[in-house]
Amino acid sequence: MEWILTAGRFPFDPGVLDGGVLLLETSEELRPAHNIGWIVRSLGERGILGAAGAVLVARPPVSDFTRRPPAEERARLRAEQRDVVVEIIGRYNPEAVVCVGIPFGHTRPQWILPHGGAITVDGTARRVTADYS
């Protein structure tokens, strides 16, 4: 995704997201926070962050089948990614509601978020609801 965005080959105009909710998750690769920051910056440079009304950021994986750091290190790694993502989103869209740490994507435990429903992000109530009926 990073290289597609950097090369300007993203297949959609940012306007398709106008006021909508952008879902972000990292892959199962255990990337450092600065790498995630580069990807989020690319989203900002292409106007995608600026078009979103809200951004939901999945809780990042910080362990895998071969490496499981101690709890303190896992918390630190998640905090580093959170800080980088929130700071960069704020640069490109200071009005967006940002919710970080939702357990969807490549993490455990994992919520399943099917595409095609309506998601409402209420920053004041600190609530995210989804309707897939």
Backbone as JSON Lines, residues from 0, in Angstrom:
{"i":0,"aa":"M","n":[0.82,-1.2,0.0],"ca":[0.0,0.0,0.0],"c":[0.86,1.26,0.0]}
{"i":1,"aa":"E","n":[1.92,1.22,0.8],"ca":[2.79,2.39,0.9],"c":[3.32,2.82,-0.46]}
{"i":2,"aa":"W","n":[3.77,1.86,-1.25],"ca":[4.38,2.2,-2.54],"c":[3.32,2.61,-3.56]}
{"i":3,"aa":"I","n":[2.16,2.04,-3.49],"ca":[1.06,2.45,-4.38],"c":[0.71,3.9,-4.11]}
{"i":4,"aa":"L","n":[0.6,4.27,-2.85],"ca":[0.29,5.65,-2.48],"c":[1.42,6.59,-2.87]}
{"i":5,"aa":"T","n":[2.65,6.19,-2.59],"ca":[3.8,7.04,-2.89],"c":[3.92,7.3,-4.4]}
{"i":6,"aa":"A","n":[3.63,6.28,-5.18],"ca":[3.73,6.42,-6.64],"c":[2.51,7.11,-7.26]}
{"i":7,"aa":"G","n":[1.52,7.44,-6.44],"ca":[0.33,8.1,-6.98],"c":[-0.56,7.16,-7.77]}
{"i":8,"aa":"R","n":[-0.53,5.87,-7.46],"ca":[-1.29,4.87,-8.2],"c":[-2.51,4.37,-7.44]}
{"i":9,"aa":"F","n":[-2.91,5.07,-6.38],"ca":[-4.1,4.65,-5.64],"c":[-5.31,4.77,-6.56]}
{"i":10,"aa":"P","n":[-6.13,3.72,-6.67],"ca":[-7.16,3.7,-7.71],"c":[-8.39,4.55,-7.45]}
{"i":11,"aa":"F","n":[-8.49,5.21,-6.3],"ca":[-9.69,5.98,-5.99],"c":[-9.34,7.43,-5.71]}
{"i":12,"aa":"D","n":[-10.24,8.29,-6.07],"ca":[-10.14,9.69,-5.72],"c":[-10.47,9.82,-4.23]}
{"i":13,"aa":"P","n":[-9.76,10.66,-3.47],"ca":[-10.07,10.81,-2.05],"c":[-11.51,11.21,-1.79]}
{"i":14,"aa":"G","n":[-12.16,11.83,-2.76],"ca":[-13.55,12.27,-2.6],"c":[-14.52,11.14,-2.3]}
{"i":15,"aa":"V","n":[-14.18,9.9,-2.67],"ca":[-15.1,8.79,-2.37],"c":[-15.23,8.58,-0.87]}
{"i":16,"aa":"L","n":[-14.31,9.11,-0.09],"ca":[-14.33,8.97,1.36],"c":[-14.93,10.19,2.05]}
{"i":17,"aa":"D","n":[-15.3,11.19,1.32],"ca":[-15.72,12.48,1.86],"c":[-16.61,12.35,3.1]}
{"i":18,"aa":"G","n":[-16.03,12.69,4.26],"ca":[-16.77,12.65,5.51],"c":[-16.98,11.27,6.08]}
{"i":19,"aa":"G","n":[-16.47,10.26,5.41],"ca":[-16.66,8.88,5.85],"c":[-15.66,8.45,6.9]}
{"i":20,"aa":"V","n":[-15.68,7.16,7.19],"ca":[-14.82,6.57,8.21],"c":[-13.74,5.74,7.51]}
{"i":21,"aa":"L","n":[-12.5,6.06,7.8],"ca":[-11.36,5.33,7.25],"c":[-10.89,4.32,8.29]}
{"i":22,"aa":"L","n":[-10.79,3.05,7.87],"ca":[-10.28,2.0,8.75],"c":[-8.83,1.72,8.38]}
{"i":23,"aa":"L","n":[-7.94,1.78,9.37],"ca":[-6.53,1.5,9.13],"c":[-6.08,0.34,10.01]}
{"i":24,"aa":"E","n":[-5.3,-0.55,9.42],"ca":[-4.69,-1.64,10.19],"c":[-3.34,-1.95,9.59]}
{"i":25,"aa":"T","n":[-2.45,-2.42,10.43],"ca":[-1.16,-2.86,9.92],"c":[-1.29,-4.31,9.5]}
{"i":26,"aa":"S","n":[-0.3,-4.79,8.81],"ca":[-0.3,-6.19,8.41],"c":[0.23,-7.04,9.56]}
{"i":27,"aa":"E","n":[0.4,-8.31,9.3],"ca":[0.96,-9.18,10.33],"c":[2.46,-8.96,10.51]}
{"i":28,"aa":"E","n":[3.06,-8.18,9.62],"ca":[4.48,-7.84,9.79],"c":[4.62,-6.92,11.0]}
{"i":29,"aa":"L","n":[5.63,-7.17,11.8],"ca":[5.84,-6.37,13.0],"c":[6.72,-5.18,12.66]}
{"i":30,"aa":"R","n":[6.09,-4.15,12.12],"ca":[6.83,-2.98,11.67],"c":[7.03,-1.97,12.79]}
{"i":31,"aa":"P","n":[8.17,-1.28,12.79],"ca":[8.37,-0.22,13.79],"c":[7.45,0.98,13.5]}
{"i":32,"aa":"A","n":[7.23,1.77,14.52],"ca":[6.3,2.91,14.43],"c":[6.66,3.85,13.28]}
{"i":33,"aa":"H","n":[7.96,4.11,13.05],"ca":[8.3,5.05,11.98],"c":[7.89,4.52,10.6]}
{"i":34,"aa":"N","n":[7.91,3.21,10.4],"ca":[7.44,2.66,9.12],"c":[5.93,2.87,8.96]}
{"i":35,"aa":"I","n":[5.19,2.66,10.02],"ca":[3.74,2.9,9.97],"c":[3.49,4.38,9.71]}
{"i":36,"aa":"G","n":[4.3,5.23,10.3],"ca":[4.18,6.67,10.07],"c":[4.36,7.05,8.61]}
{"i":37,"aa":"W","n":[5.28,6.39,7.92],"ca":[5.48,6.68,6.49],"c":[4.23,6.35,5.69]}
{"i":38,"aa":"I","n":[3.6,5.24,6.02],"ca":[2.38,4.85,5.3],"c":[1.26,5.85,5.56]}
{"i":39,"aa":"V","n":[1.08,6.22,6.82],"ca":[0.02,7.17,7.17],"c":[0.31,8.53,6.53]}
{"i":40,"aa":"R","n":[1.57,8.92,6.49],"ca":[1.94,10.17,5.81],"c":[1.57,10.11,4.32]}
{"i":41,"aa":"S","n":[1.8,8.96,3.7],"ca":[1.43,8.8,2.29],"c":[-0.08,8.96,2.1]}
{"i":42,"aa":"L","n":[-0.86,8.44,3.04],"ca":[-2.31,8.64,2.98],"c":[-2.66,10.13,3.08]}
{"i":43,"aa":"G","n":[-1.92,10.84,3.92],"ca":[-2.14,12.27,4.04],"c":[-1.77,13.03,2.79]}
{"i":44,"aa":"E","n":[-0.62,12.69,2.21],"ca":[-0.16,13.38,1.01],"c":[-1.1,13.16,-0.18]}
{"i":45,"aa":"R","n":[-1.79,12.06,-0.22],"ca":[-2.72,11.77,-1.31],"c":[-4.12,12.3,-1.04]}
{"i":46,"aa":"G","n":[-4.32,12.99,0.1],"ca":[-5.62,13.6,0.4],"c":[-6.62,12.67,1.07]}
{"i":47,"aa":"I","n":[-6.21,11.46,1.33],"ca":[-7.15,10.48,1.9],"c":[-7.47,10.83,3.35]}
{"i":48,"aa":"L","n":[-6.47,11.18,4.14],"ca":[-6.74,11.55,5.53],"c":[-7.6,12.8,5.61]}
{"i":49,"aa":"G","n":[-7.34,13.74,4.74],"ca":[-8.1,14.99,4.75],"c":[-9.56,14.8,4.4]}
{"i":50,"aa":"A","n":[-9.89,13.76,3.66],"ca":[-11.27,13.51,3.25],"c":[-12.08,12.81,4.34]}
{"i":51,"aa":"A","n":[-11.42,12.14,5.26],"ca":[-12.12,11.33,6.27],"c":[-12.74,12.2,7.36]}
{"i":52,"aa":"G","n":[-13.92,11.8,7.8],"ca":[-14.53,12.43,8.96],"c":[-14.02,11.81,10.25]}
{"i":53,"aa":"A","n":[-13.65,10.54,10.16],"ca":[-13.13,9.81,11.31],"c":[-12.14,8.75,10.82]}
{"i":54,"aa":"V","n":[-11.21,8.4,11.68],"ca":[-10.23,7.36,11.37],"c":[-10.21,6.38,12.54]}
{"i":55,"aa":"L","n":[-10.48,5.11,12.22],"ca":[-10.39,4.04,13.21],"c":[-9.11,3.28,12.93]}
{"i":56,"aa":"V","n":[-8.27,3.17,13.95],"ca":[-6.97,2.53,13.8],"c":[-6.97,1.26,14.64]}
{"i":57,"aa":"A","n":[-6.72,0.14,13.98],"ca":[-6.71,-1.14,14.67],"c":[-5.55,-1.24,15.65]}
{"i":58,"aa":"R","n":[-5.74,-2.03,16.68],"ca":[-4.66,-2.32,17.6],"c":[-3.59,-3.1,16.84]}
{"i":59,"aa":"P","n":[-2.35,-2.62,16.84],"ca":[-1.31,-3.27,16.03],"c":[-0.82,-4.56,16.67]}
{"i":60,"aa":"P","n":[-0.46,-5.53,15.84],"ca":[0.17,-6.72,16.39],"c":[1.59,-6.36,16.83]}
{"i":61,"aa":"V","n":[2.0,-6.89,17.97],"ca":[3.35,-6.63,18.47],"c":[4.05,-7.93,18.86]}
{"i":62,"aa":"S","n":[3.45,-9.05,18.44],"ca":[4.07,-10.35,18.65],"c":[3.64,-11.27,17.51]}
{"i":63,"aa":"D","n":[4.36,-12.36,17.36],"ca":[3.98,-13.35,16.35],"c":[4.34,-14.74,16.88]}
{"i":64,"aa":"F","n":[4.33,-15.73,16.02],"ca":[4.59,-17.1,16.46],"c":[6.03,-17.32,16.91]}
{"i":65,"aa":"T","n":[6.94,-16.44,16.49],"ca":[8.35,-16.62,16.84],"c":[8.84,-15.65,17.9]}
{"i":66,"aa":"R","n":[8.09,-14.57,18.14],"ca":[8.56,-13.53,19.07],"c":[7.39,-13.01,19.88]}
{"i":67,"aa":"R","n":[7.5,-13.06,21.19],"ca":[6.5,-12.49,22.08],"c":[7.24,-11.71,23.17]}
{"i":68,"aa":"P","n":[7.36,-10.39,22.95],"ca":[8.06,-9.57,23.94],"c":[7.29,-9.53,25.27]}
{"i":69,"aa":"P","n":[7.96,-9.12,26.33],"ca":[7.28,-8.95,27.61],"c":[6.16,-7.91,27.5]}
{"i":70,"aa":"A","n":[5.21,-7.97,28.42],"ca":[4.04,-7.08,28.38],"c":[4.42,-5.61,28.3]}
{"i":71,"aa":"E","n":[5.45,-5.19,29.04],"ca":[5.85,-3.77,29.02],"c":[6.32,-3.34,27.64]}
{"i":72,"aa":"E","n":[7.06,-4.21,26.97],"ca":[7.54,-3.87,25.63],"c":[6.38,-3.85,24.63]}
{"i":73,"aa":"R","n":[5.45,-4.78,24.75],"ca":[4.29,-4.77,23.85],"c":[3.49,-3.48,24.03]}
{"i":74,"aa":"A","n":[3.32,-3.05,25.28],"ca":[2.6,-1.79,25.54],"c":[3.35,-0.6,24.96]}
{"i":75,"aa":"R","n":[4.67,-0.61,25.09],"ca":[5.49,0.49,24.54],"c":[5.38,0.54,23.02]}
{"i":76,"aa":"L","n":[5.47,-0.62,22.36],"ca":[5.37,-0.67,20.9],"c":[4.02,-0.16,20.42]}
{"i":77,"aa":"R","n":[2.95,-0.54,21.1],"ca":[1.61,-0.05,20.73],"c":[1.51,1.45,20.94]}
{"i":78,"aa":"A","n":[2.05,1.95,22.05],"ca":[2.01,3.39,22.34],"c":[2.8,4.17,21.29]}
{"i":79,"aa":"E","n":[3.95,3.66,20.87],"ca":[4.74,4.34,19.84],"c":[3.95,4.45,18.54]}
{"i":80,"aa":"Q","n":[3.31,3.35,18.13],"ca":[2.51,3.41,16.9],"c":[1.34,4.37,17.06]}
{"i":81,"aa":"R","n":[0.67,4.31,18.2],"ca":[-0.47,5.21,18.46],"c":[-0.04,6.67,18.33]}
{"i":82,"aa":"D","n":[1.06,7.02,19.0],"ca":[1.51,8.41,19.0],"c":[1.85,8.89,17.6]}
{"i":83,"aa":"V","n":[2.54,8.07,16.83],"ca":[2.92,8.45,15.46],"c":[1.68,8.64,14.58]}
{"i":84,"aa":"V","n":[0.76,7.69,14.67],"ca":[-0.44,7.76,13.82],"c":[-1.3,8.97,14.18]}
{"i":85,"aa":"V","n":[-1.53,9.19,15.46],"ca":[-2.36,10.33,15.88],"c":[-1.7,11.65,15.48]}
{"i":86,"aa":"E","n":[-0.4,11.75,15.65],"ca":[0.3,12.99,15.28],"c":[0.2,13.26,13.79]}
{"i":87,"aa":"I","n":[0.38,12.25,12.97],"ca":[0.35,12.46,11.52],"c":[-1.07,12.74,11.04]}
{"i":88,"aa":"I","n":[-2.05,12.03,11.54],"ca":[-3.44,12.32,11.16],"c":[-3.78,13.76,11.54]}
{"i":89,"aa":"G","n":[-3.34,14.19,12.71],"ca":[-3.59,15.56,13.15],"c":[-2.99,16.61,12.23]}
{"i":90,"aa":"R","n":[-1.86,16.3,11.62],"ca":[-1.24,17.23,10.66],"c":[-2.1,17.42,9.42]}
{"i":91,"aa":"Y","n":[-2.68,16.33,8.94],"ca":[-3.42,16.36,7.68],"c":[-4.91,16.61,7.86]}
{"i":92,"aa":"N","n":[-5.45,16.3,9.04],"ca":[-6.88,16.49,9.28],"c":[-7.12,16.69,10.77]}
{"i":93,"aa":"P","n":[-6.85,17.89,11.27],"ca":[-7.01,18.12,12.71],"c":[-8.45,18.01,13.2]}
{"i":94,"aa":"E","n":[-9.42,18.03,12.3],"ca":[-10.83,17.94,12.69],"c":[-11.33,16.5,12.77]}
{"i":95,"aa":"A","n":[-10.58,15.56,12.26],"ca":[-11.04,14.16,12.25],"c":[-11.11,13.6,13.66]}
{"i":96,"aa":"V","n":[-12.12,12.79,13.9],"ca":[-12.19,12.01,15.13],"c":[-11.29,10.8,14.91]}
{"i":97,"aa":"V","n":[-10.38,10.55,15.83],"ca":[-9.44,9.44,15.7],"c":[-9.63,8.51,16.89]}
{"i":98,"aa":"C","n":[-9.86,7.26,16.59],"ca":[-10.02,6.23,17.61],"c":[-8.96,5.16,17.36]}
{"i":99,"aa":"V","n":[-8.09,4.95,18.33],"ca":[-6.94,4.06,18.16],"c":[-7.05,2.89,19.14]}
{"i":100,"aa":"G","n":[-6.66,1.71,18.65],"ca":[-6.59,0.55,19.52],"c":[-7.77,-0.4,19.45]}
{"i":101,"aa":"I","n":[-8.63,-0.23,18.45],"ca":[-9.76,-1.13,18.3],"c":[-9.23,-2.49,17.85]}
{"i":102,"aa":"P","n":[-9.7,-3.58,18.45],"ca":[-9.14,-4.9,18.12],"c":[-9.71,-5.53,16.85]}
{"i":103,"aa":"F","n":[-9.4,-4.91,15.71],"ca":[-9.73,-5.54,14.43],"c":[-8.44,-5.65,13.64]}
{"i":104,"aa":"G","n":[-8.47,-6.42,12.58],"ca":[-7.27,-6.55,11.76],"c":[-6.39,-7.69,12.25]}
{"i":105,"aa":"H","n":[-5.09,-7.51,12.08],"ca":[-4.11,-8.55,12.4],"c":[-3.68,-8.47,13.87]}
{"i":106,"aa":"T","n":[-4.6,-8.73,14.75],"ca":[-4.31,-8.68,16.18],"c":[-5.09,-9.76,16.9]}
{"i":107,"aa":"R","n":[-4.79,-9.95,18.16],"ca":[-5.52,-10.92,18.98],"c":[-5.85,-10.26,20.3]}
{"i":108,"aa":"P","n":[-7.07,-10.36,20.82],"ca":[-8.26,-10.91,20.17],"c":[-8.68,-10.03,19.01]}
{"i":109,"aa":"Q","n":[-9.59,-10.51,18.21],"ca":[-9.9,-9.83,16.96],"c":[-11.41,-9.72,16.73]}
{"i":110,"aa":"W","n":[-11.87,-8.49,16.51],"ca":[-13.24,-8.28,16.07],"c":[-13.26,-8.41,14.56]}
{"i":111,"aa":"I","n":[-14.34,-8.93,14.03],"ca":[-14.51,-9.01,12.59],"c":[-15.36,-7.82,12.15]}
{"i":112,"aa":"L","n":[-14.84,-7.04,11.22],"ca":[-15.58,-5.88,10.7],"c":[-15.9,-6.12,9.23]}
{"i":113,"aa":"P","n":[-17.09,-6.63,8.94],"ca":[-17.43,-6.83,7.53],"c":[-17.6,-5.49,6.83]}
{"i":114,"aa":"H","n":[-17.25,-5.45,5.57],"ca":[-17.39,-4.22,4.79],"c":[-18.82,-4.09,4.29]}
{"i":115,"aa":"G","n":[-19.24,-2.89,4.06],"ca":[-20.54,-2.65,3.45],"c":[-21.6,-2.14,4.4]}
{"i":116,"aa":"G","n":[-21.31,-2.04,5.67],"ca":[-22.28,-1.52,6.62],"c":[-22.03,-0.05,6.9]}
{"i":117,"aa":"A","n":[-22.79,0.47,7.83],"ca":[-22.63,1.86,8.24],"c":[-21.94,1.91,9.6]}
{"i":118,"aa":"I","n":[-20.92,2.72,9.72],"ca":[-20.21,2.89,10.98],"c":[-20.43,4.33,11.43]}
{"i":119,"aa":"T","n":[-20.74,4.48,12.7],"ca":[-20.9,5.8,13.3],"c":[-19.84,5.96,14.38]}
{"i":120,"aa":"V","n":[-19.12,7.06,14.33],"ca":[-18.1,7.36,15.32],"c":[-18.54,8.61,16.06]}
{"i":121,"aa":"D","n":[-18.83,8.46,17.33],"ca":[-19.27,9.56,18.18],"c":[-18.12,9.91,19.12]}
{"i":122,"aa":"G","n":[-17.38,10.95,18.77],"ca":[-16.22,11.33,19.56],"c":[-16.58,11.85,20.94]}
{"i":123,"aa":"T","n":[-17.71,12.53,21.05],"ca":[-18.13,13.07,22.34],"c":[-18.47,11.95,23.32]}
{"i":124,"aa":"A","n":[-19.24,10.96,22.85],"ca":[-19.62,9.84,23.7],"c":[-18.54,8.76,23.76]}
{"i":125,"aa":"R","n":[-17.51,8.92,22.92],"ca":[-16.43,7.91,22.83],"c":[-17.01,6.54,22.51]}
{"i":126,"aa":"R","n":[-17.79,6.51,21.42],"ca":[-18.48,5.29,21.04],"c":[-18.39,5.08,19.52]}
{"i":127,"aa":"V","n":[-18.17,3.83,19.15],"ca":[-18.18,3.43,17.75],"c":[-19.26,2.36,17.61]}
{"i":128,"aa":"T","n":[-20.18,2.58,16.67],"ca":[-21.23,1.57,16.43],"c":[-21.23,1.24,14.95]}
{"i":129,"aa":"A","n":[-21.6,0.0,14.66],"ca":[-21.66,-0.46,13.28],"c":[-22.98,-1.18,13.05]}
{"i":130,"aa":"D","n":[-23.54,-0.98,11.87],"ca":[-24.8,-1.64,11.52],"c":[-24.6,-2.32,10.18]}
{"i":131,"aa":"Y","n":[-24.69,-3.65,10.19],"ca":[-24.5,-4.43,8.97],"c":[-25.77,-5.15,8.57]}
{"i":132,"aa":"S","n":[-26.93,-4.62,9.02],"ca":[-28.2,-5.28,8.65],"c":[-28.64,-4.91,7.26]}
